[in-house]
Amino acid sequence: MKKILFASSEAAPFIKTGGLADVVGSLPKYFDRKKYDVRVILPKYACMEERFLGKLQAVTEFYVQLGWRKQYAGILKANANGIQYYFVDNEFYFAGDHPYGEIYQDVEKFAFFSRAVLDAVEHIDFCPDVIHCNDWQTGLIPVFLEHFYRSRERYQKIRTVFSIHNIRFQGRWKIPEVKDVTSLPNTVFTPEGIESYGESNYLKGGIVYADAVTTVSKSYAMEIMTPEGGEGLDGVLRRFGFKLFGIVNGLDYDVYNPAKDSYIFVPYHAADAVVKKAQNKEKLQKFLGLPKSADTFLIGMVSRMSDQKGFDLIDAVLDRFLAAENVQLAVLGTGEERYQNMFRYYADKYPDKLSANIYYSEQTAHRIYAGADAFLMPSLFEPCGLSQLISLRYGTVPIVRETGGLKDTVEPYNKFTQEGTGFSFANYNAEEMFDTIRSAMQLYYTQKSNWQDLMRRGMDQDFSWRSSVEEYERLYESVCGFTG
């Protein structure tokens, strides 16, 4: 039995701020449980919902050496979806109403968490073959392992895999302060170690010290090795390209299943999707306060509102688009104030065409996925993306920019061969996006049967975790030399 410990700053259902939580909360349960014992360790945040906090069971407690300090760490446990979760408790570090705070607080917080994860190996009845670290918050685990733990017998065979979910976020801070917190030797704070542009960089630590590095799609793995996509770490990634692997994220098909989804108005299968999606569309229009119109092209967007997600492109054409086209737009999400205000303004100007929902609701999100005709994702960059996978699963045709995981998962529609699963455009250009949306609308309005075939092809795609899990298993076997 191979033992894998996922270390992460968040995981659904316990704590979630973004896609990282979806991945860590769903991927572990898809491994073959006859061959793999996969567990997860997280911080025990005070802001977790009481329904979770009340179910945690105490396991053990110890003190963590953090620089010159000794800090308390408690370990608690809970089970979800048949997976054992451990939680690191420290009320000083994990208090507050949000998992993350100011960066100067978080670099110490997650240095503590990283050491606590490694110390926990000696205090729980689970010694992993692989610690699978996720994003900068766990980037020091491979560094600490090599410098402070490798000489101990229990740690000599542990290997590390480090996953980059979004390279934009790196955990950078002043070297003297990180030295003080970590007590790592001076040799670590060099260009060959975790130093980057005069600062310490936790993400770089994971890249340099882990036995293997993964990211969440094959195209994104290539993009982050370029100056345009590497956020300053492209040179490091090219140097360590021999151990960098792109493995596309999967989708939890238990959660996102239109046939069993309790959030949507009318459940449906691929066989009855045309009829049942029309019913969902009608009910969604009523729910959002849009005019009931079966024939109007309804585009959905569920997104964090930031420049990464392509909202600059939308801002450039939205007024002209809504004024000229027979279209409705259903938007859900929060983010930068300028984008929130943009949607509020145009919702007021075009109340029959735009529903701006400046909040987040899992129920409303599912209803948009099920009721919209198409789903728009014009991202500047997208490591993997889950929304396009959800859209395909729900028969909602994705319209995406060809970047990262969007390029890997959405096959462009070919009007000559009648192949493809969605629409895409290559350049980060508002006019190109506008033309692509209009191409999708033309197919929808003039060739209904071809549009319906496009919907069904999307629903026939398999982006569950099955194939991705097989790639992770091969990677674990490679770094550990597993056989049989």
Summary of the structure (lengths in Angstrom):
residues: 484
radius of gyration: 23.3
end to end distance: 10.4
largest distance: 70.8
contacts: 1713
relative contact order: 0.10
helix: 41%
strand: 22%
